[in-house]
């Protein structure tokens, strides 16, 4: 794969000078595990996006529904009322906009409003989701999740987590191929923390390059401030900056094409220093 087509934008992938892209998280939610309630009104959301742009973000990922463990599904109308004003306000900001949603209706409305990427925690498993995105030029992030957010961390079990996640992603790619979605539009997310124990997450992290090589597609890694880092460090979510930066650097070292993070400025700085010194 030479590039990732993300709506109006195209990013080089796996070229000598390509680097890991930084996707900044913009949660328009009252209950996300780390930053819930901080950007609920339009003014604060726009200000946060502008700050991320100044900090060097590559993609802005807008979410209106929390997918933290134990979260309860949000109504369609409420999700639309949260995210659509932000999308309209930011669609000409000069950076690709991603919408974090599994609802086909939200996907359709967001695409009409000009988003460049759809980030689906359910991996476009519904026929309606496939139909909603197939004829667009938006980038698609296909994620693995065992069960649903309200139950996913209740004793997740796998025979072999790497093989089972890989089989799921292969299955979704076959469905996307059948819907005539171009491979250049697709990236893959193994779903760290979505129905996985710490041991499962660590094994998958070690296999980031394996996923990428097996499927010949860019891999997105989202572990910023997550509980796996809390288990490793004993820190609460607001105290996990150092752990998140270490994970972002490890993801880059293992070949991740995109990292999804809360702390854009710090991640961009860490990558600048790492790239300068590692050369």
C-alpha positions as CSV (number, residue, x, y, z in Angstrom):
1,X,0.0,0.0,0.0
2,X,1.6,3.3,-1.1
3,X,-1.0,5.7,0.2
4,X,-4.1,6.0,2.4
5,X,-7.0,7.8,0.7
6,X,-8.8,9.9,3.4
7,X,-11.6,11.8,1.6
8,X,-10.1,15.0,0.3
9,X,-6.6,14.0,1.6
10,X,-4.0,11.4,0.6
11,X,-1.3,10.3,2.9
12,X,1.8,8.3,1.9
13,X,2.2,5.0,3.6
14,X,5.2,2.8,4.0
15,X,7.5,5.1,2.0
16,X,10.9,5.9,3.2
17,X,10.0,9.4,4.3
18,X,6.4,8.6,5.6
19,X,5.9,8.9,9.3
20,X,3.3,7.8,11.8
21,X,0.2,10.1,11.5
22,X,-1.2,11.6,14.6
23,X,-5.0,11.4,15.0
24,X,-6.3,13.8,17.6
25,X,-9.4,12.8,19.7
26,X,-12.2,15.3,20.0
27,X,-14.9,13.8,22.2
28,X,-18.2,15.7,22.2
29,X,-19.4,13.6,25.2
30,X,-20.2,14.1,28.9
31,X,-18.9,10.6,29.8
32,X,-15.8,9.6,27.9
33,X,-13.3,7.9,30.3
34,X,-10.6,10.6,30.1
35,X,-12.0,13.9,28.8
36,X,-15.8,13.6,29.1
37,X,-17.6,16.9,29.4
38,X,-14.6,19.1,28.4
39,X,-15.7,19.9,24.8
40,X,-19.5,19.6,25.0
41,X,-20.4,23.1,23.7
42,X,-19.5,24.2,20.2
43,X,-17.1,27.0,21.2
44,X,-14.9,24.7,23.3
45,X,-14.9,22.0,20.7
46,X,-13.8,24.4,18.0
47,X,-11.1,25.9,20.3
48,X,-9.8,22.4,21.0
49,X,-9.7,21.5,17.3
50,X,-7.8,24.8,16.6
51,X,-5.3,24.0,19.3
52,X,-4.8,20.5,17.9
53,X,-4.2,22.0,14.4
54,X,-1.6,24.4,15.9
55,X,0.0,21.5,17.6
56,X,0.5,19.6,14.4
57,X,-2.4,17.1,14.2
58,X,-2.9,15.1,11.0
59,X,-6.5,13.9,11.4
60,X,-9.2,15.1,13.9
61,X,-11.5,12.3,15.1
62,X,-14.9,13.6,16.3
63,X,-17.0,11.4,18.6
64,X,-20.4,12.0,20.1
65,X,-20.9,8.7,21.9
66,X,-18.6,7.2,24.5
67,X,-17.4,3.7,23.9
68,X,-15.7,3.3,27.3
69,X,-16.2,-0.1,29.1
70,X,-19.7,-0.2,30.5
71,X,-21.1,2.7,28.4
72,X,-24.8,2.7,27.4
73,X,-25.8,3.3,23.7
74,X,-26.7,6.9,22.8
75,X,-29.8,7.8,20.8
76,X,-29.4,8.7,17.1
77,X,-30.9,12.2,17.6
78,X,-28.6,13.0,20.5
79,X,-25.5,11.8,18.7
80,X,-26.4,13.9,15.6
81,X,-27.1,17.0,17.7
82,X,-23.7,16.7,19.3
83,X,-21.5,16.0,16.3
84,X,-23.1,17.7,13.3
85,X,-22.5,21.4,14.4
86,X,-18.9,20.6,15.0
87,X,-18.4,18.9,11.6
88,X,-20.0,21.9,9.8
89,X,-17.8,24.3,11.8
90,X,-14.6,22.5,11.1
91,X,-15.0,21.0,7.6
92,X,-12.9,23.7,6.0
93,X,-10.2,23.7,8.7
94,X,-7.6,22.3,6.4
95,X,-7.3,18.9,8.2
96,X,-9.1,15.6,7.5
97,X,-12.2,15.1,9.8
98,X,-13.0,11.7,11.0
99,X,-16.3,10.7,12.6
100,X,-16.2,8.0,15.3
101,X,-19.6,6.2,14.9
102,X,-21.2,2.9,14.2
103,X,-24.6,4.3,13.2
104,X,-25.2,4.3,9.4
105,X,-27.5,7.3,9.7
106,X,-24.7,9.3,11.4
107,X,-22.2,8.1,8.7
108,X,-24.5,9.3,5.9
109,X,-25.1,12.7,7.5
110,X,-21.5,13.2,8.3
111,X,-20.4,12.3,4.7
112,X,-22.9,14.8,3.3
113,X,-21.4,17.4,5.6
114,X,-17.9,16.7,4.3
115,X,-16.1,14.3,6.6
116,X,-13.1,12.5,5.2
117,X,-13.1,9.4,7.3
118,X,-15.4,7.0,9.1
119,X,-14.1,5.3,12.2
120,X,-16.4,2.4,13.1
121,X,-15.8,0.4,16.3
122,X,-18.1,-2.3,14.9
123,X,-16.0,-2.8,11.8
124,X,-18.8,-2.0,9.3
125,X,-20.5,-5.3,10.3
126,X,-24.0,-4.0,9.4
127,X,-25.1,-4.0,5.8
128,X,-26.5,-0.5,6.3
129,X,-23.0,0.8,7.3
130,X,-21.5,-0.8,4.2
131,X,-24.1,0.8,2.0
132,X,-23.6,4.2,3.7
133,X,-19.9,4.3,3.0
134,X,-19.3,2.3,-0.2
135,X,-19.8,5.0,-2.8
136,X,-17.9,7.7,-0.9
137,X,-14.2,8.5,-1.1
138,X,-13.9,8.6,2.7
139,X,-11.2,6.7,4.5
140,X,-12.5,3.8,6.6
141,X,-11.1,2.5,9.9
142,X,-12.2,-1.1,10.5
143,X,-11.9,-2.0,14.2
144,X,-12.3,-5.3,16.1
145,X,-14.3,-5.4,19.2
146,X,-15.5,-8.5,21.2
147,X,-19.1,-8.0,22.3
148,X,-20.3,-4.4,22.9
149,X,-19.0,-1.6,25.1
150,X,-21.3,-2.3,28.0
151,X,-20.1,-5.9,28.2
152,X,-16.8,-6.1,26.3
153,X,-14.5,-6.1,29.4
154,X,-16.5,-8.8,31.3
155,X,-14.0,-11.6,31.2
156,X,-12.9,-11.4,27.5
157,X,-11.7,-14.8,26.2
158,X,-9.8,-15.9,23.1
159,X,-8.1,-19.1,22.0
160,X,-5.5,-17.0,20.2
161,X,-6.2,-13.3,20.2
162,X,-3.9,-12.4,17.3
163,X,-5.3,-15.1,15.0
164,X,-8.9,-14.3,15.9
165,X,-8.6,-10.6,15.4
166,X,-6.8,-11.2,12.1
167,X,-9.6,-13.6,10.9
168,X,-12.2,-10.9,11.8
169,X,-10.3,-8.2,9.9
170,X,-9.9,-10.6,6.9
171,X,-13.7,-11.2,7.0
172,X,-14.5,-7.5,7.0
173,X,-12.1,-6.9,4.1
174,X,-13.9,-9.5,2.1
175,X,-17.2,-7.7,2.8
176,X,-15.7,-4.3,1.8
177,X,-14.2,-5.9,-1.3
178,X,-17.7,-7.2,-2.2
179,X,-19.1,-3.6,-1.7
180,X,-16.4,-2.5,-4.2
181,X,-14.5,-0.3,-1.6
182,X,-11.0,0.5,-2.7
183,X,-8.3,-1.0,-0.5
184,X,-6.5,2.4,-0.5
185,X,-9.4,3.8,1.6
186,X,-9.0,1.2,4.4
187,X,-7.0,1.2,7.6
188,X,-7.2,-1.4,10.4
189,X,-7.5,-1.1,14.1
190,X,-7.0,-4.3,16.2
191,X,-9.2,-2.7,18.9
192,X,-6.9,-2.3,22.0
193,X,-9.0,-2.4,25.1
194,X,-12.2,-3.4,23.3
195,X,-12.8,-6.8,24.7
196,X,-9.2,-7.6,25.6
197,X,-7.2,-8.2,28.8
198,X,-3.8,-6.6,29.4
199,X,-2.2,-9.8,28.1
200,X,-4.3,-9.7,25.0
201,X,-3.4,-6.1,24.4
202,X,0.3,-6.7,24.9
203,X,0.3,-9.6,22.5
204,X,-1.5,-7.6,19.8
205,X,0.9,-4.7,20.3
206,X,3.8,-7.0,19.6
207,X,2.1,-8.1,16.4
208,X,1.3,-4.6,14.9
209,X,3.7,-5.2,12.1
210,X,2.4,-8.7,11.6
211,X,-1.2,-7.4,11.1
212,X,0.1,-4.8,8.6
213,X,2.2,-7.4,6.7
214,X,-0.5,-10.0,6.6
215,X,-3.2,-7.7,5.2
216,X,-1.0,-5.1,3.4
217,X,-2.9,-2.3,4.9
218,X,-2.1,0.5,7.4
219,X,-2.7,-0.2,11.1
220,X,-4.2,2.4,13.5
221,X,-3.2,2.1,17.1
222,X,-5.4,3.6,19.9
223,X,-4.1,3.1,23.4
224,X,-3.9,6.7,24.6
225,X,-4.6,7.0,28.4
226,X,-6.3,3.6,28.3
227,X,-6.7,1.2,31.2
228,X,-3.9,-1.1,29.9
229,X,-1.5,1.7,30.6
230,X,-3.0,2.2,34.0
231,X,-2.5,-1.5,34.8
232,X,1.2,-1.2,33.7
233,X,1.9,2.0,35.7
234,X,-0.7,2.2,38.5
235,X,-1.7,5.7,37.2
236,X,-5.2,7.2,36.7
237,X,-6.3,8.3,33.2
238,X,-5.2,12.0,33.7
239,X,-1.8,10.8,34.9
240,X,-1.0,8.6,31.9
241,X,0.8,11.1,29.6
242,X,4.2,9.5,29.9
243,X,2.8,6.1,29.4
244,X,0.8,7.2,26.4
245,X,3.9,8.8,24.8
246,X,5.9,5.6,25.4
247,X,3.2,3.6,23.7
248,X,3.0,6.0,20.8
249,X,6.8,5.6,20.2
250,X,6.6,1.8,20.5
251,X,3.7,1.8,18.0
252,X,5.8,3.8,15.5
253,X,8.7,1.5,16.1
254,X,6.4,-1.5,15.3
255,X,5.2,0.1,12.1
256,X,1.9,1.7,13.0
257,X,0.6,4.1,10.3
258,X,-1.7,6.1,12.6
259,X,-1.9,6.7,16.3
260,X,-5.1,8.0,17.9
261,X,-4.2,10.2,20.9
262,X,-5.6,12.7,23.4
263,X,-2.2,14.6,23.8
264,X,-1.4,15.9,20.3
265,X,1.3,18.4,21.0
266,X,3.3,16.0,23.2
267,X,3.0,13.2,20.8
268,X,4.1,15.3,17.8
269,X,7.1,16.6,19.8
270,X,8.0,13.0,20.8
271,X,7.9,11.9,17.2
272,X,10.0,14.9,16.1
273,X,12.7,14.1,18.6
274,X,12.6,10.4,18.0
275,X,12.9,10.8,14.2
276,X,15.8,13.3,14.6
277,X,17.8,11.2,17.0
278,X,17.1,7.7,15.6
279,X,18.4,8.8,12.2
